[in-house]
Amino acid sequence: MSGVGISCFNPKQKQYPIINAIDAAKDSKSKEDAKFCNSGSLQANKVKGKVVYCLGSWGTEATVKEIGGIGTVIEYDNYPDVAQIFIAPATVVNHSI
């Protein structure tokens, strides 16, 4: 996945930067947990104000929002071509965005 930001359909609206959860890991030991956005694995200062890209399951968006993230893009292992954005709940996007 690549991109600069996500806009909610109106190009005049604010765009939010995207960070891969692995890049927001607290330390090298927590990178495996961070890629799933597990609680306690992410640095709040790297996540604050951003959309975080995670591998995961339901509930990871709450972890990101608790530490100041704007939302999450979650890729599910069992559906590799689909990701969901949790800024606007239930929005499904193609993984190749």
BAGUMAR-911495 format. One line per 8 residues: number of its first residue (from 1); for each residue y, x, z of N, C-alpha, C. Coordinates in pm, 1 decimal. Last residue first. Layout:
NUM	Y X Z Y X Z Y X Z  ...
//
This chain:
97	49.6 -493.2 -312.4 196.6 -494.1 -306.1 251.2 -359.7 -268.4  -224.6 -523.5 -325.1 -164.1 -419.9 -407.3 -11.1 -420.8 -403.1  -313.5 -744.5 -184.1 -315.6 -613.5 -119.0 -240.9 -507.3 -198.5  -118.2 -1037.3 -211.1 -215.0 -948.5 -273.9 -202.8 -810.1 -213.1  -69.7 -1239.8 82.4 -21.5 -1161.5 -30.3 -135.2 -1077.6 -86.8  -1.6 -1532.7 259.2 -104.9 -1443.5 208.7 -50.2 -1371.2 86.9  139.4 -1652.5 546.4 172.5 -1606.9 412.2 66.8 -1505.3 368.5  105.0 -1730.1 808.3 16.0 -1787.8 708.4 55.9 -1754.1 565.4
89	440.7 -1679.3 924.7 297.9 -1702.4 947.3 228.6 -1772.0 830.9  642.8 -1445.2 834.9 633.9 -1586.1 800.8 485.3 -1619.9 813.2  542.5 -1225.6 945.8 683.9 -1252.4 971.6 698.3 -1402.0 948.4  278.0 -1134.4 890.2 309.1 -1217.2 1005.1 455.3 -1206.0 1044.2  92.4 -1135.8 601.0 218.6 -1094.2 660.3 249.2 -1189.4 774.3  -228.4 -1021.3 511.9 -143.0 -1129.7 558.7 -20.7 -1071.3 623.9  -411.0 -926.5 218.8 -344.3 -891.3 344.2 -261.1 -1011.2 385.2  -694.7 -875.2 19.3 -598.7 -969.4 75.5 -540.5 -912.5 203.9
81	-899.1 -716.9 -60.1 -795.6 -745.8 -159.0 -688.3 -839.6 -107.3  -1088.8 -693.9 146.3 -1006.2 -578.5 111.1 -896.0 -606.2 9.7  -1206.0 -856.1 376.6 -1132.4 -908.6 261.7 -1037.8 -799.8 211.3  -1314.3 -717.9 585.6 -1405.7 -804.3 511.0 -1338.1 -871.7 391.4  -1088.2 -584.9 689.0 -1197.3 -509.0 627.4 -1288.3 -595.9 541.3  -763.2 -699.0 629.6 -892.1 -727.9 691.9 -1002.1 -655.5 616.5  -442.6 -595.5 705.4 -549.7 -590.4 605.8 -681.1 -610.8 680.1  -135.6 -727.4 788.1 -269.9 -696.8 837.0 -368.6 -703.5 722.1
73	178.4 -653.5 865.9 98.0 -680.1 747.1 -41.4 -635.3 789.7  397.4 -788.9 1115.7 284.5 -706.4 1072.9 235.9 -748.7 935.2  731.4 -755.4 1255.3 612.2 -829.3 1214.1 503.8 -732.8 1169.9  916.0 -607.2 1396.6 960.0 -732.2 1333.5 840.4 -819.2 1296.6  850.9 -456.3 1716.4 830.2 -467.9 1572.8 875.1 -603.5 1521.2  869.5 -439.9 1996.3 991.2 -442.3 1916.3 974.9 -446.5 1766.0  638.3 -465.2 2138.5 708.7 -336.8 2147.9 824.5 -326.6 2048.6  549.5 -721.3 2078.4 576.9 -687.2 2218.7 656.3 -557.9 2231.8
65	487.4 -707.0 1807.1 610.8 -774.5 1847.2 648.3 -743.3 1992.3  237.6 -575.2 1820.2 351.4 -514.3 1750.6 482.7 -577.0 1796.7  82.8 -763.5 1960.2 97.3 -626.7 2011.4 219.9 -560.9 1949.8  90.7 -981.4 1785.2 151.5 -992.8 1918.0 175.4 -855.2 1978.7  -57.0 -892.3 1568.6 86.6 -914.7 1550.2 158.1 -927.1 1684.1  -318.0 -890.8 1653.7 -248.7 -762.4 1646.7 -98.4 -780.9 1628.3  -429.0 -1143.4 1639.3 -370.8 -1101.5 1765.7 -296.1 -969.6 1758.5  -708.7 -1096.8 1425.9 -607.7 -1185.7 1482.0 -558.3 -1131.2 1614.4
57	-742.8 -755.0 1316.1 -794.0 -887.7 1344.1 -680.7 -970.9 1401.8  -701.9 -483.6 1084.3 -713.8 -554.6 1209.4 -776.6 -689.8 1209.0  -481.0 -227.5 1002.0 -612.4 -285.1 977.2 -636.5 -371.7 1098.9  -127.6 -269.9 947.7 -244.2 -245.5 1033.5 -372.4 -288.9 963.5  204.8 -195.4 917.7 83.9 -217.7 838.4 -36.8 -175.2 921.3  488.1 -346.4 1055.4 382.0 -248.0 1074.3 257.9 -289.5 996.0  830.1 -354.3 1005.6 706.0 -425.4 978.4 596.2 -319.0 983.2  1073.8 -265.9 1260.5 997.5 -245.4 1137.8 881.2 -343.7 1127.1
49	1202.6 -263.6 1505.6 1277.8 -306.1 1388.2 1204.8 -293.7 1256.5  997.1 -18.3 1646.0 1110.9 -107.9 1666.7 1186.5 -134.9 1536.5  812.8 183.9 1599.8 781.9 48.6 1553.6 904.4 -42.5 1554.9  900.8 412.2 1721.0 866.3 420.3 1578.5 845.3 282.1 1517.2  936.6 336.5 1985.0 1054.2 380.6 1909.6 1026.4 394.5 1759.9  671.9 275.4 2068.6 770.1 168.4 2051.6 889.5 213.1 1967.3  381.0 395.9 1935.6 508.0 436.4 1995.4 613.2 330.6 1965.0  58.3 246.4 2006.5 174.0 268.0 1919.3 298.0 310.3 1997.4
41	-143.2 180.2 2182.0 -166.7 292.3 2090.7 -45.3 330.5 2005.9  -119.4 -46.6 2340.1 -102.0 83.2 2402.7 -116.0 202.2 2310.4  -340.5 -246.4 2152.6 -242.8 -239.1 2259.8 -239.7 -99.1 2321.4  -396.6 -152.5 1813.0 -447.1 -185.7 1945.9 -338.5 -164.4 2050.6  -364.9 -127.9 1537.9 -254.6 -180.8 1619.5 -303.0 -226.4 1757.3  -548.7 11.1 1401.6 -582.4 -129.6 1426.1 -474.9 -199.0 1509.6  -438.5 260.0 1407.5 -454.2 197.2 1275.0 -494.3 50.4 1285.4  -452.0 323.2 1682.1 -325.2 282.1 1622.2 -344.8 212.9 1488.0
33	-709.6 412.7 1724.3 -668.6 285.1 1783.3 -541.9 232.3 1716.3  -684.3 653.7 1577.9 -789.2 557.2 1543.5 -754.8 419.0 1600.0  -470.0 784.7 1711.5 -456.0 741.3 1572.0 -561.1 638.6 1531.2  -471.9 893.3 1966.7 -468.7 747.5 1955.1 -458.1 697.0 1811.8  -462.3 1167.7 1944.1 -583.8 1107.3 2001.2 -587.6 956.5 1981.0  -205.4 1221.9 1856.2 -316.4 1239.7 1762.7 -446.3 1177.3 1814.0  -1.1 952.2 1987.9 -40.2 1092.4 1976.6 -161.6 1101.8 1884.7  89.6 695.5 1922.1 150.2 768.1 2034.2 120.3 917.2 2027.8
25	142.4 617.1 1574.3 52.5 645.4 1687.2 125.4 723.6 1795.7  268.7 558.2 1342.5 337.8 519.0 1465.8 252.1 544.3 1590.1  102.0 618.0 1137.6 222.3 700.5 1150.9 302.3 667.9 1276.3  -78.9 409.6 1163.0 -124.7 545.9 1194.0 -4.7 638.7 1214.7  67.9 191.5 1067.1 41.8 203.1 1210.5 -5.2 343.1 1249.7  322.6 252.9 837.8 178.5 246.5 857.8 153.3 271.4 1006.0  612.7 57.5 817.8 550.6 179.5 867.1 400.6 156.5 880.3  886.1 -66.4 631.0 743.4 -74.6 662.0 696.8 60.9 714.3
17	1205.8 -222.5 693.8 1123.0 -107.5 658.3 978.8 -128.4 703.4  1322.7 -528.6 562.0 1273.4 -456.5 678.1 1186.4 -338.8 634.0  1620.5 -663.7 430.8 1488.4 -606.9 405.9 1449.9 -522.4 525.8  1806.2 -966.9 451.5 1777.9 -832.5 502.9 1636.1 -789.8 466.9  1869.5 -1145.4 144.1 1832.7 -1137.3 284.7 1801.6 -992.8 322.9  1902.3 -1140.1 -123.8 2022.4 -1116.4 -45.5 1992.2 -1107.8 104.1  1658.8 -1211.2 -235.6 1697.3 -1070.2 -239.7 1824.2 -1039.0 -160.9  1442.3 -1412.7 -75.5 1579.8 -1413.1 -119.7 1629.4 -1268.5 -119.7
9	1175.8 -1368.2 20.1 1200.7 -1443.1 -102.2 1343.5 -1442.3 -154.7  1209.2 -1186.4 254.7 1153.2 -1321.8 257.8 1209.0 -1405.8 143.1  1119.1 -857.2 180.6 1224.4 -956.9 184.5 1159.1 -1093.5 179.0  1025.2 -548.3 301.2 979.3 -682.5 266.0 1097.9 -776.3 280.7  1041.8 -210.4 171.9 1067.8 -317.1 267.4 1014.7 -449.0 217.1  919.8 -16.5 17.8 1031.5 21.4 101.3 1056.0 -83.6 207.4  576.9 71.2 -50.0 695.1 -11.6 -60.1 802.1 37.1 33.8  222.1 49.0 -76.7 346.0 124.3 -76.2 461.8 28.0 -89.6
1	-116.4 84.2 0.0 0.0 0.0 0.0 122.7 88.8 0.0
//
